[in-house]
Amino acid sequence: MLVHGLIDDPLLKFAEHIQGGIEETVNLSPFFSAGGAVNDASRTTASPEAVLTNRLQNAETVANAAEAFDWQPQMPQPSLRSGILLLEARRAKPRSLSPELLRCHFHNSGIELTAYEHGLDRLAMPADKLEPAALDWLFMALQNVA
């Protein structure tokens, strides 16, 4: 999927390059996100059940609002939800962008996500309840990219 441009995941690309023995300068920003995720997981005092509840509520909140910005949430049945949210663009512009370019548009709006072909985006929800300012920021990015 990496070779054919069907997925854009900088950390996965980096790992593939390391395994192939290719030496080059790489974008280390994915390590900051990974470090943030590790830090976030280690600082929470909430139980795993409470963290999952927060992630699921965040995903539900974002999914409900995303539809107003022409993004279609791809929600599995409730028992299979994990706090990962897939959003698919309804408009032609974001659907026509390469995964790398789509991810760059979100990155320029301050949102890190994994992008796939045909305007499909994967967002990992935080362990804490999203604050209104963070939601506004995310919704502005969804509107700008759509």
Stockholm file with secondary structure:
# STOCKHOLM 1.0

chainA/1-146         MLVHGLIDDPLLKFAEHIQGGIEETVNLSPFFSAGGAVNDASRTTASPEAVLTNRLQNAETVANAAEAFDWQPQMPQPSLRSGILLLEARRAKPRSLSPELLRCHFHNSGIELTAYEHGLDRLAMPADKLEPAALDWLFMALQNVA
#=GR chainA/1-146 SS CTTTTSEECHHHHHHHHHHHTCCCCCCCHHHHHHHHHHHHHHHCCSCHHHHHHHHHHHHHHHHHHHGGGTEEEECCCGGGCCSEEEEEECSHHHHHSCHHHHHHHHHHTTCCCEEEGGGEEEEECCSSCCCHHHHHHHHHHHHHHC
#=GC SS_cons         CTTTTSEECHHHHHHHHHHHTCCCCCCCHHHHHHHHHHHHHHHCCSCHHHHHHHHHHHHHHHHHHHGGGTEEEECCCGGGCCSEEEEEECSHHHHHSCHHHHHHHHHHTTCCCEEEGGGEEEEECCSSCCCHHHHHHHHHHHHHHC
//
